[in-house]
Amino acid sequence: MGCEKAAKFVLVANPNNPTGTFIPIADIERLVAESDRLVVLDEAYVDFAPDNGLRLLSRYPTLLILRTFSKSYAAAGIRVGFGLGHPELIGRLRNIQNVFNMNVIGHAVGISVLAHRAIYEDNHRHITQERERVASALSQLGLSATPSDANFLLVRVPAGHDGRWWQLALERQKILVAFFPDEGLEDCIRVSIGTKTQMDAILAAISDISGRSKMGISPAAQ
């Protein structure tokens, strides 16, 4: 029996991490409709995307949507997320849920965030706009950003140095980015989107590092 036949459920991250790519909801619906397994849709970054899968819940009892407060609600420290699905599905999850899975502070913060989620919309708009500005600026500096619907950009660095080299070079300028040693991602870094001031600082650092690297200066010397 192949792995796909033995699988208990299908997991889809939308938008995906670390690419930031987004699968149209029509394609997600087709997957759910045709699958005889539970489909778990991880929408951790969906507030930065053009659409979401919530409207599918009323039609498909085999769909479970996962969300978190860690990304678009800036509450990573409470380590709290939540799921949405058919009452029977949620009931089954309740049966296997750890009784002490959430502390009272995290619970209170989560409830407050949901009650006031509209106040975060301006920040969501800022991030999506800044994301496009930074992607365009990076292309002018010789780097290439994958089109993203998340709060980060997967950036392919210029030939000559890999993503780890760039991560170290930026770290020495007190800028932290992610590097992934996985096959196909060795020449990439992931840049999170912050304030305009923060992104201007990143762009200035990349411009400086790019100029220095062309002169053969190593990250340790920067």
Secondary structure as GFF3:
##gff-version 3
##sequence-region A 1 222
A	DSSP	alpha_helix	3	6	.	.	.	ID=ss1
A	DSSP	beta_strand	9	13	.	.	.	ID=ss2
A	DSSP	alpha_helix	25	34	.	.	.	ID=ss3
A	DSSP	beta_strand	38	42	.	.	.	ID=ss4
A	DSSP	three_ten_helix	46	48	.	.	.	ID=ss5
A	DSSP	three_ten_helix	54	56	.	.	.	ID=ss6
A	DSSP	beta_strand	63	68	.	.	.	ID=ss7
A	DSSP	three_ten_helix	76	78	.	.	.	ID=ss8
A	DSSP	beta_strand	81	85	.	.	.	ID=ss9
A	DSSP	alpha_helix	87	96	.	.	.	ID=ss10
A	DSSP	alpha_helix	104	115	.	.	.	ID=ss11
A	DSSP	three_ten_helix	117	120	.	.	.	ID=ss12
A	DSSP	alpha_helix	121	140	.	.	.	ID=ss13
A	DSSP	beta_strand	144	145	.	.	.	ID=ss14
A	DSSP	beta_strand	152	156	.	.	.	ID=ss15
A	DSSP	alpha_helix	163	171	.	.	.	ID=ss16
A	DSSP	beta_strand	178	179	.	.	.	ID=ss17
A	DSSP	beta_strand	188	192	.	.	.	ID=ss18
A	DSSP	alpha_helix	196	214	.	.	.	ID=ss19
A	DSSP	three_ten_helix	219	221	.	.	.	ID=ss20
###
